[in-house]
């Protein structure tokens, strides 16, 4: 058994079931091993950013890592933007990155680079295997590093000769450390803040946004008068009818400040102190009001369910919080507007759907519009690097083939990873893409004004993606995904219902 096969067998034994791949010559022995070993599904992506974004989506839904297969330093470099997003989401991902054979590096062949240096800024754990007999153990350590709470990106670099040389066989699956319990001091401090009679806010992040944690936070809020809110960057939030309603910190500073105004005690539950995405002239970086005291109930690496249950007992919050009732709404009518789209999404969203949100400017209103829809899961861009929506949907659909994935996707960011559509078609994934086409980087138009710039024609042209106009229906068709273009709400409602009720991928280009 060679090193590559020992590694694949170790990954499978460690619970890694899917490999999202864009391989090259250095990885051919790993590719061959994937063919020989049962238990690992292989999914080809036509760009490395698709591969890493899909691994993020799979792991967010499964709470364990997929692996990626990438080709040397340049291939890893192409993958980094969505590894940044995975890092911010605290998603467990195991990267397998091929490299030149150990004895070949000295000749500085065209693809030679410092792969570890490329990996390090976007990986919690980086290791280069020096020998085929050590590869399997390194793979087990990579899985352990990725799975250690709260979750992280681990990158194992596999020189070609360590893949093709003989190994000593697979390594045993690693032991994953459990989440630590929070301290009694942390619980007492949060309880004291809640009993103070002053306005308090429980800010949820990480596993604090899951259904049980949300229910416990709602119980505490109902018993103490506190408010609850999710952090602005949502990795995964369970919401909709039958669940405690949880808003989120708005992206624009001018909306976030009033949303947090008056809070005297901010209690962090797997979250961080909210800050502005960027610095703006004359606006604060930290969004909490002056004089607000910050209390850490638990970090993202700790057992937040246990922490919230303990806190609820400490403050005597004995009764379940009210949950959101299902509100039947009518789809939007007339011309296409963000408000009309929000009504239609709320009306037509199927039960247990996974919503992937990279709607950016147009999509900001869709989150509040769907609060009383049928129960669903919401995934969003956590790191701000655009181009996550389509591959995140791809990975989520492979993780949960029995659930419909609805993607709310801005056109500019979709161009970063449009190759995802090809993989959706090849794999027959049940994804409906609502492609919001305003033919501009609209969010950057707003940012241009927010920073106080005085744009002229040349500056505005750099934010405009018209001339020529993108034809998303044709782009999707060329990759095997059927679709339609809509210019009014009646057409949108008809095609959205068709996409949601028909198996396989479907794209709706919404002309704004």
N, C-alpha and C positions, 0 to 999 in steps of 0.2 A: 504494500500500500504506500503510495507516495504522499508527500506532505499535503498536497491539495485535497486529496480524498480524506486524509485524517482530519483536516480542518472542517470540511463539509460535514462529516459524520459528527464531529464535536458540536458544530452549530445546531444541527438537527436535534441532537440529544439535549441541547440547552434550550430548546423551545423556539428556535428561529426557523420559521416555516416558509418564508418568502425571500427570494433574492431578486431585487430590482437591479438590472444590469445594463451596462453599456461597456462591453469588454473590448480589449485589443490583444495584440500578440502576446504580451507578457502574462496574460490571464488565461491562456488557452488550456493549460492543465487544470485550472480551477473550473473552467467551463466543462471540460470533459468529466471531471469529478461530479459536477452537478447532474450530469446525465446518468452516472452510475449509481448515485445514492438516492434511495427513495425518501420521500418526506419533505423535499424542498421544492416549492413551486418557483419557476423561473419566469420573470416578466421583463421583456426588453423595452427599454426607453431609448428614444432616438436622440436624446440630449441629456447630459449628466444632471442638469437642474431638474429635469423631470424625474430622474431616478431618485434623487435625494428627497424631493418634495413628496413623492409617492411613499417612500419609506416613512416619512414623518406622518402622513395620513394614516397608514396602516397601523403604526405604533400608537397613535393617539386613540384609536378605537380598540386596540387589543391590549394595551398596557404592557407590552413586551416588544422587543425589537424585531424589525426586519433587518436584513443585511443589504448593502449595496455592493456592486462590483464595478470598479472604476479603473481607468487606464492611466497609470503613471501620474506625474505631477500635473500636466495640462488637463487631463480628464478630471482630476480632483479639483483643479482650479475652476473648471466650468461648473462644478457642483456646489461651490461654497456658498452662494447666496441663500439657497434653501437649507444648507446646513446651519447657517446663521439663524434662520427662522426656527429650525428644530431646536437649536441651543436655547433660544429664548422661550420656547414652549416646554423646555425640559423633557423633550421626547427622547426615549432610548433608541439609538440608531447604531448599528455596527457597520462601519465601512471596511470593505476589503479592497485595498488599492494595490494593483500590481506594480512591480518595479523591474528594472533590468536585473539580470543575474548578478550576484554579488561580485563575481570576477570580471564582469563586463563594464561596471560603473567607471572604472579607471580610464576608459577610452573616450569618455565624453561624447557618446553617440547623440544624434540630434534630439532624442526625447529625454536625455538625462537631465534631472533637476533634483533639488533638495526636497523630496516629497514630505519629509517630516516638517520642514519649515512651512510648506504650504498648508499642511494639516493643522498645525498647532493652534493658530488663533481660533479655530472653529471646532476644536475637539477637546474634550475634557481629558481624554487618555489617548496617547499616541505611542505606538511601538513598531519597530521594524524587526521582523523575524530573521535571525541570523543563520538558522539551520533548519532543515526539514524535520529533524527529530524534536524540535521545540515549537513547531507551528501549532499543533493541536492545543497544547497548554496555553499558548498565547491567545488562541481563539476563545478558550474558556474564560481567560482573564478579560478579554474584550467584552464578552457578554456580561460578566460581573460588573465591569466598569459602567457599561451602559445602563444596567438595571439597578445599580446602587441608588437609593433615593436621593434626590427627586427624579432622576433620569438624566441621561447625558449622551453625547455623541462620543463614540470610541472608534478610533481608526487604527486598523492593523495593516501594515505595509508588508506585502508578500513578494520578495524578490523571486524571479522566475525559477532559479535553481532550488530554492527552498520549497517550491511547489512540485517540481518534477523528481527530486531526489527521494530516496526511501525514508519513511518515517518509522516511528515505533507504534503507530496506531492512534486511534482517537483518545482524547483526554476525557475524564469524567465531567459531567455537567457541574458548573460552579454553584456554590452556595451563595444565595443573594441575601444580604443583610436586611432585616426587617426595618420598618420605619420606627424611629425612636419616639418614645412618649414625651410629651411636653412636660415641663416642670410644674410643680405645685405653685411655685412663685409666679409663673406666667399666668396661670389660671386665676390666682388670687388678685393679681394686678388688673386683669381684664374685668373680673367681677367687681372690683372696687370702682373702676371707671363706669361700669354699667349702673351701679347703685348710686352714683354721685348726683343723679338728677339733672346732669348737664347733657346736652345733645351728644350722642355717641353713634358711631358708624362702624359696622363690621364689614371690612373690605376683603372679599374672597378672591383667592387665586389658586392655581394648581389644582390639587385634588379637592380643595375647598369649594370648587364649582360643580362638583358631581352631585347627584340627586340626594343622597343621604346627608351629605354635609349641608346642602342647601336647606333641607328640611329642618335640620338641627339649628342652623343659623336663624331660620324663620321662627322657630320655637323660642329662641332667645330674644329675638326682636319683639315678638308678640308679648313676651313676659316682662320686658324691661322698657319698651318704648324706643329702643334703638332702631336705627335703619340698617339695611343690608344692601350691598352693592358689589358687583364684580369689578375687578380691575379692567382697564380699558382694553388690554390685549388678551383676548380669550383663546385659550388653547382648546378647551372643550367645556361646554356649558349645557347641562340638561335643563330644558325649559318647556313652556307650553302648558296646556290644560292639565290640571291635577298636580302641578308642581308649584312650589313657592315662587312667586314672581321676583326676579332678580334683575335689576337694571345694571348698567355699567358706566364707568367713568367716561364721559364724552371725549372724543379726540380733540376737537378745537378747544383751545385754552379759554376762549370767551364763553364757552358753554360749560366747561369743567369747573371753572371758578364758582359760578352760582350753584352748581350741583353739589359742591362741597362746602358752601358757605354756612357758617354757623356751627360747624362740627367742632366740639371741644375735645372729644376723645376719639381717636382713630385706632381701631383694633385690627391689627393685621392678621389675617388667617390664610397663610400660604401666599401672601401678596407682599408687595413692596410699597413704600410711600409713593403716591402718584406724582409723576413729574410730567412736564410738557414733552412732547415728542421732539421738539426742536426749541432752540432759543429764539425769542422774538424781541425786537427792540421795545423796551418799555413794559414788557410782560414778565411775570415771575416764572422761574424754572420749576419750583416746587409748588404744587397746586393746593396744598392744605392751607386753610386760613391761618392768619397770625394767631399765636397763642394755643394752637391745637396740640394736644399731647398725644404722642404715638405710643401704643402698647403692642407688643408682639405676643400674640397668643401662641402661634406656632409658625414655624418656617415651612417652606414648600417641601422640605425633606422629612418633616415629622408627620406623625399620625394625626391628621386633622379631624377625622371622625371622632376619635377618642377624645381629643381636646375639646371639641364642641359639645360632646355629650357631658363631659366633666364640667364644663362651664355652665351648661344648662342646669345641671343639678346644683351647682354652687349658687346660682342666682334664683333658684326655685322656679325655673321656667318649666312647668310640668305639662303644659297643654300644647298640642300640635298647632302650628300656625295655619291660618287660612291659606288655601291654595287657589290658583287661578282657575276660574270656571271656563269651560269651553264657550267661546263666543262665536256663534255662526255669523259670518259676514257675507255680504254680496261682493262679487268681483267688481273692480273698477270699470267705468264706462267712459266713452268719449275719447278725446285725444290722449296720447300717452303722457303721463306725468309720473314723477316719483311717488306721489300719494296714491294714484290709481294702481300703480304696480304693487305697492305695499298692500293695498286692499285685496288684490287678486292673489298675491302670494299667501296672505292670511286665509283666504277662502279655500284655496285649492291645495294647500300643503297637506300631503298624506300623513297619516299617523306613523310615528316612529321613523320619519325621514331624517336624514343627515343633511343639514344645510351647511354648505361651505361658502363663506362670505369673503369675497374680495371685490365687493361692489364699489368700494371707495366712495367717491363724492356722491354719486347717485344713490348708492345703497345705504347711506347712513340712516335713512328713515325706515328701512326694512326691519331692523331689529325691534324697535318699539311696536311696529305695526303687527308683528307676529306673536306678541306676548301671550295672547289668548287663543292661539291656534292649537291644533292637535299636538300632543306631546312629541318633541323632536330634540335632536342634538345639534348644537351650533358650534362649528369650527371656524376659526378666523386666523388672519395673519398676525403672528405674535411678534415678529422681529422687524416689521416695516419694509423688508426687502420684497419688492413686488415680483409677481410671477409664481406665487404659491398656490393660487386657487385651483387651477386645472390639475396639477399633479397631486395636490392634497386630496382632491375628489377621487382621483384614480386609485390612490392607496386606500382610502376609506371604503370605496366600492369593493375592492378585493378583500378587505378585512370583513365586510358585512354584506355578503351577496344577497341576503334576504331583505335588505333595507334599500329604499330609494334614496339616491343622492341627488340633491338639488344644488347646483352651483350658481351663485350670484357673482358674475364676473365682469369687471371693467375691461374695455377693449384694449387700452394701452398696455395694461399689465398682462393680459392674455397673450400678447405677442411674444413675451419673454419665453413662454413654455408651451406654445401652441402645438408642439409635437405630441403633447399629452393626448390629443384627440385621436391620433393614430393608434396609440396603445389602447385607448378605450374601445376603439372599433375592433382591434385585433382580439382583445380579451372578452368582447361582448358585454361590457360593463353597463350597469343600470344607472346611468348618469344623465340627468337633464341639465343642460347648460343654458342659463339666461345670460346672454351676452349683451351687455349694456353699451351701445355704440354711440358715443358722442363725438368720436373722431378727434379726440384731444386728450392730453394729460390734464384733465379738468382739475384734479387735486392740486396740480402745480400752478395752475392759474390762480387759485385761491392763495397758495403759499407765496406767490410773487407779491401779492398785495399785503399779506400778513407781515412780511419782512420789510415792508416799506420801500420796495424797489419801484422804479418809475419806468415800466417797460415800453420799448418801442417795437417796431415791426420785426426787427431781427430777433429780439428776445421772444416775442410771441410766436414766431415761426418754430422755435425750438420746442414749443409745448403743443404744437398742432400736428396731428397725425393724418390730416387729409392731404389731398393733392399728391398722389392719387388716393382716393378713398379705399379703405380696406373692404373687401367683400367677404364677410365671415361665412355666409352660406356656402360660397364657392370654396373657401379655404377648408371648411369642415367636410364638404363633399369630397374634396381631393384627398382627404385622409380617411374616408370611409364612414363618416358620420353624417346622417341625414339631418336636414334642418330647414328652417323657414325664416324669412324676414317679415317683421310686423311693423306697421306704422300707426296702428290705433288699437285701443284696448280690446275690442271685440276679437280681433285677430290674435292678440296676445293670449287672451283667455282660452281660445280654441286650441292654439298650438301648445300652450302650457299643459292643458288637460291631456292632450294627445301624448305629449312627451312623458308625463307622469304616469300614464296608464298603459304605456307600451314598453315592453322590455327592451333593453339596449340603450346605447347612447343617442342623444338627440340634442340639437342646438337651435336656440331661438335667438335671432339677432334682433334686438329691440332698438329701433331708430329713435333717438332722443332729439 
